[in-house]
Every structure is written in C-alpha cells, then in structure tokens.
Amino acid sequence: PPQPEELKIGIPLIKEMVEAWGIKNVEQDGYEADDIIGTIASRANADDVDVMMVTPDKDFMQLVHDHIHMMKPDN
C-alpha cells in the first residue's frame, strides 16, 4: 500500500530531530531495519562493543549475546 501522506511529511522531520540529538541513522536501499540492526549488532559483538537494543519486538531476542543486550519497554 502507498505510504500515508502524514508519514511522507513526518519521517524527514523525525530524522532531523534524531540527528540533532547525535543519534546515528543508518539506511540502505533494499534492506529492512531488522537486517541492518542484525548486521551492526553482530559486528559490534565481534569487536567486543556493548550494544543495548530497546525494542518491543521479541524477534530481536535472537541477537542477544555477550555484548548485545535488549531492553523491552513496557507497553
């Protein structure tokens, strides 16, 4: 389905806000966020870098490892 007009307007504004807060945004055409997050988490774990994923999505539990942690916010 086509993207709602509100999202077309809102997403660029949200990206600007996140960038202003110093949070890195990663995008790659042809890849879903899950794929990118999994790649970054795996590389970070291999480099002994601690990562905290904050998501309600239980699918990310499979990424939890020595240096990869997950916090599931309450709904």
Residue pairs with C-beta under 8 A, 6 or more apart in sequence:
15 25
18 25
19 25
26 36
26 40
27 36
28 36
34 59
34 60
37 53
37 60
37 63
38 63
40 51
41 51
41 53
41 63
41 65
41 68
42 63
44 50
44 51
44 67
44 68
45 51
45 65
45 66
45 67
45 68
48 67
49 67
50 67
50 68
50 69
51 67
51 68
51 69
52 69
52 70
52 71
53 60
53 63
53 68
53 69
53 70
53 71
54 70
54 71
54 73
55 70
55 72
55 73
56 72
56 73
56 75
58 72
60 70
61 70
63 70
64 70
